[in-house]
Amino acid sequence: MEHDETSEGPARTGISTHLVEAAVAVALLVIGLVVVFEARKLGAGWTTDGPGAGYFPFFIGVIITISGAGILYQSLLGKNRNTAVFVDSVQLKRVLSVLVPATVYVLAISILGIYVASAIYIALFMVVLGKYAWFKSVFAALAVNTLFFCMFEVWFKVPLFKGALDPLRFLGY
């Protein structure tokens, strides 16, 4: 799965490393500024009792903002900026083939609950990416989630989120 950068062949094309660094720097700048402004609302000064509630978060936000600005400068204007390819299209497709379904799964938990969403996620993941047969995938997904249901709901008496629709309501839990 490793790419050999020294091999003869077509040059890798894709997203440049310095552009990814710049995007991360912008995200850090935004996060840092949000922390600074919210800490100011809490009271970032020194009170008669000592530091206000926003005192330490304010300075953490300042550090994050300065770090983000430094990374942004180095990634866009620095003389040693890294222009190598960070990720090519094949690698990006592999990452997205896992990231997109995982994001949909997390969103599905709020509607279907953790057990039903997990069973669907496991089964589809096994079929689409693992190339397993439907029967084996559905069996494995149901077995895993039945085990988790028994472990948390029945044995430990710890209810997990069942979703807005609560599709397992018929079980009485």
C-alpha positions as CSV (number, residue, x, y, z in Angstrom):
1,M,0.0,0.0,0.0
2,E,3.0,2.3,0.2
3,H,3.8,4.6,-2.6
4,D,7.4,4.6,-3.9
5,E,8.2,8.2,-4.6
6,T,11.4,7.4,-6.5
7,S,10.0,4.9,-9.0
8,E,9.7,5.7,-12.6
9,G,6.2,6.5,-13.7
10,P,3.7,9.3,-13.9
11,A,4.2,12.1,-11.4
12,R,1.7,12.0,-8.5
13,T,-0.9,14.8,-8.7
14,G,-3.2,15.8,-6.0
15,I,-3.6,18.2,-3.1
16,S,-0.4,19.9,-2.1
17,T,0.9,19.7,1.5
18,H,1.2,23.4,2.0
19,L,-2.4,23.9,1.1
20,V,-3.5,21.3,3.7
21,E,-1.3,23.1,6.2
22,A,-2.9,26.4,5.3
23,A,-6.4,24.9,5.8
24,V,-5.5,23.5,9.2
25,A,-3.9,26.9,10.1
26,V,-7.2,28.7,9.2
27,A,-9.1,26.3,11.3
28,L,-6.8,26.9,14.2
29,L,-7.2,30.7,13.7
30,V,-10.9,30.4,13.8
31,I,-10.9,28.1,16.9
32,G,-8.5,30.4,18.7
33,L,-10.5,33.5,17.9
34,V,-13.7,31.9,19.1
35,V,-12.0,30.9,22.3
36,V,-10.6,34.4,22.8
37,F,-13.9,36.1,22.3
38,E,-15.9,33.7,24.4
39,A,-13.3,33.9,27.2
40,R,-13.7,37.7,27.1
41,K,-17.5,37.2,27.7
42,L,-16.7,35.1,30.7
43,G,-14.4,37.6,32.1
44,A,-10.8,37.2,31.1
45,G,-9.4,39.8,33.6
46,W,-8.3,39.6,37.2
47,T,-11.0,39.9,39.8
48,T,-10.8,40.6,43.5
49,D,-10.9,36.8,44.1
50,G,-8.2,36.0,41.5
51,P,-8.4,35.2,37.9
52,G,-11.9,35.4,36.2
53,A,-13.6,32.4,34.7
54,G,-12.2,33.3,31.2
55,Y,-8.7,34.1,32.3
56,F,-6.9,30.9,31.4
57,P,-9.1,30.1,28.3
58,F,-8.3,33.6,27.0
59,F,-4.6,32.9,27.0
60,I,-5.0,29.4,25.6
61,G,-7.0,31.0,22.8
62,V,-4.3,33.6,22.2
63,I,-1.7,30.8,22.0
64,I,-3.9,28.8,19.5
65,T,-4.4,32.0,17.4
66,I,-0.7,32.8,17.3
67,S,0.1,29.2,16.4
68,G,-2.4,29.3,13.6
69,A,-1.0,32.5,12.3
70,G,2.5,31.2,12.3
71,I,1.5,28.0,10.6
72,L,-0.4,30.0,8.0
73,Y,2.6,32.2,7.3
74,Q,5.0,29.3,7.0
75,S,2.7,27.3,4.8
76,L,1.9,30.1,2.3
77,L,4.9,32.5,2.4
78,G,7.7,30.5,4.1
79,K,10.8,29.8,2.0
80,N,10.8,26.1,3.1
81,R,7.2,25.4,2.4
82,N,6.4,21.8,1.5
83,T,5.0,21.6,-2.0
84,A,5.0,17.8,-2.2
85,V,1.7,16.0,-2.8
86,F,-0.1,15.4,0.5
87,V,-2.8,13.1,-0.9
88,D,-3.5,11.9,-4.4
89,S,-7.0,11.1,-5.8
90,V,-6.6,7.3,-5.2
91,Q,-5.7,7.8,-1.5
92,L,-8.4,10.4,-1.1
93,K,-11.1,8.1,-2.4
94,R,-9.9,5.4,0.0
95,V,-10.2,7.8,3.0
96,L,-13.5,9.1,1.9
97,S,-14.9,5.6,1.4
98,V,-14.5,5.2,5.2
99,L,-15.1,8.7,6.3
100,V,-18.4,9.4,4.5
101,P,-20.2,6.2,5.8
102,A,-18.8,6.8,9.3
103,T,-20.3,10.4,9.2
104,V,-23.6,9.1,8.0
105,Y,-23.5,6.4,10.8
106,V,-23.0,9.1,13.5
107,L,-25.9,11.1,12.1
108,A,-28.1,8.0,11.9
109,I,-27.6,7.2,15.6
110,S,-29.7,10.3,16.5
111,I,-32.6,8.9,14.4
112,L,-32.3,5.1,14.7
113,G,-30.4,4.7,17.9
114,I,-27.0,3.1,18.4
115,Y,-28.1,-0.5,18.0
116,V,-30.0,-0.3,14.7
117,A,-27.6,2.2,13.2
118,S,-24.6,0.0,14.2
119,A,-26.2,-3.1,12.7
120,I,-26.8,-1.3,9.4
121,Y,-23.3,0.2,9.5
122,I,-21.6,-3.1,10.2
123,A,-23.6,-5.0,7.5
124,L,-23.1,-2.4,4.8
125,F,-19.4,-1.9,5.6
126,M,-18.8,-5.7,5.4
127,V,-20.7,-5.9,2.1
128,V,-19.4,-2.8,0.3
129,L,-15.8,-2.6,1.5
130,G,-15.2,-6.1,2.8
131,K,-16.9,-7.9,-0.1
132,Y,-18.6,-10.4,2.2
133,A,-21.8,-12.1,1.3
134,W,-25.1,-10.4,2.5
135,F,-26.0,-13.4,4.7
136,K,-22.7,-13.4,6.6
137,S,-22.8,-9.6,6.9
138,V,-26.3,-9.4,8.3
139,F,-25.7,-12.3,10.6
140,A,-22.5,-10.7,12.0
141,A,-24.2,-7.3,12.4
142,L,-27.1,-8.8,14.3
143,A,-24.9,-11.0,16.4
144,V,-22.6,-8.1,17.5
145,N,-25.5,-5.8,18.3
146,T,-27.5,-8.5,20.1
147,L,-24.5,-9.1,22.2
148,F,-24.0,-5.4,22.9
149,F,-27.8,-5.0,23.7
150,C,-27.7,-7.9,26.2
151,M,-24.5,-6.7,27.8
152,F,-25.5,-3.0,28.3
153,E,-29.3,-3.1,28.6
154,V,-29.9,-6.5,30.3
155,W,-26.7,-7.3,32.3
156,F,-25.2,-3.9,33.2
157,K,-28.6,-2.1,33.2
158,V,-27.0,0.8,31.3
159,P,-29.4,2.1,28.7
160,L,-27.8,3.4,25.5
161,F,-29.4,5.9,23.2
162,K,-32.2,4.3,21.2
163,G,-32.9,7.2,18.8
164,A,-35.7,9.6,18.1
165,L,-37.7,6.8,16.4
166,D,-36.9,4.2,19.0
167,P,-37.2,1.2,16.7
168,L,-36.5,-1.2,19.5
169,R,-39.4,0.0,21.7
170,F,-41.2,-3.4,21.2
171,L,-38.5,-5.0,23.4
172,G,-39.6,-3.0,26.4
173,Y,-36.3,-1.4,27.1
